[in-house]
Each structure stands twice: as C-alpha cells, then as structure tokens.
Amino acid sequence: MFKVEIKNLSISANIGITAQERKKKQLLKVTLEFSYPVKNSLDLNNINNVKDYSSITKYLKTFIKESQSHTLEHLIIKTSNALEKKFKIKKVKITINKTAVAKKYGAESLSVSN
C-alpha cells in the first residue's frame, strides 16, 4: 500500500455562504492525502502500474475551480467522492485552508478536513 500527499496546492475558487462572498475568488490551499494498493509483481517504473499524480492534481484543481459548493465541508465531501471514483483511490483525506479568511481574523490558518 502506498500513501501519497499533495500538500498546499494553491487553487482560486468561488466559495462562500453569501452571494457577496462567492463573487470574488478566494485562495485555497488544498492538501490531498490518499492511499492505493500495488501488487508486488508489477513493474513500478511503468506509469500504468502506479497513480498518475499529474492527472490527479489537474483534476483536483479543475473540480474545485468549477465547484458550486458554498461550504468547505460540502466541497470536501464532493471532491473526495469524485477522486475515489475516478482514480480508484482509498482513504482520501482533504484539508482546505482559507488563508485570507484566517488573516482577516488574526489567525495563522483556518482549515477544514475530513
């Protein structure tokens, strides 16, 4: 079993409870963790036998940018389910940090994770 982490991926997205908040894109820092099994007999130098991190990262960015979610909690659930289904990965954990909102309140970070 391999564990993968893509840490603090910068994504600008329209998210928020109010229409006013959703008008302007907000910078999100997204960390994705997941695992997947690999058979010992496979050639691990062959991209067909491991997960393509580039494809997963591109999909993650596009999915979040196009999301219609109002809350981070909803976005995390929808994104986790989509990634598990599309890439056949397990134990998906997503952490999203709203850096600008954290600074607004004098905090170092404001994040939600599953």
Residue pairs with C-beta under 8 A, 6 or more apart in sequence:
1 35
1 36
1 37
1 38
2 35
2 36
2 37
2 38
2 50
2 51
3 33
3 34
3 35
4 32
4 33
4 34
4 35
4 36
4 51
4 53
5 31
5 32
5 33
6 30
6 31
6 32
6 33
6 53
6 56
6 57
6 60
7 31
8 29
8 30
8 31
8 97
9 29
9 30
9 31
9 32
9 57
9 60
9 61
10 27
10 28
10 29
10 30
11 27
11 28
11 30
11 60
11 61
11 64
11 65
12 25
12 26
12 27
12 28
12 65
13 25
13 26
13 28
13 64
13 65
13 67
14 22
14 23
14 24
14 25
14 26
15 21
15 22
15 26
15 28
15 67
15 69
15 70
15 71
15 72
15 75
16 22
16 26
16 70
17 70
17 71
22 70
26 98
26 100
26 101
27 98
27 99
27 100
28 64
28 96
28 97
28 98
28 99
29 96
29 97
29 99
29 111
30 60
30 64
30 94
30 95
30 96
30 97
31 94
31 95
31 96
31 97
31 113
32 56
32 60
32 83
32 92
32 93
32 94
33 91
33 92
33 93
33 94
34 83
34 89
34 90
34 91
34 92
34 93
35 89
35 90
35 91
36 51
36 88
36 89
36 90
37 90
38 44
38 49
38 50
42 49
43 49
44 50
51 87
51 89
55 87
56 83
56 87
56 89
59 82
59 83
59 86
59 87
60 79
60 83
63 78
63 79
63 82
63 83
64 75
64 79
67 75
67 78
67 79
69 75
69 78
72 96
72 98
72 112
73 112
75 96
76 94
76 96
76 112
76 113
76 114
77 114
79 94
80 92
80 93
80 94
80 114
83 89
83 92
84 90
84 92
92 114
93 113
93 114
94 113
94 114
95 111
95 112
95 113
96 111
96 112
96 113
97 109
97 110
97 111
98 110
98 111
99 109
99 110
101 110
102 108
102 109
102 110
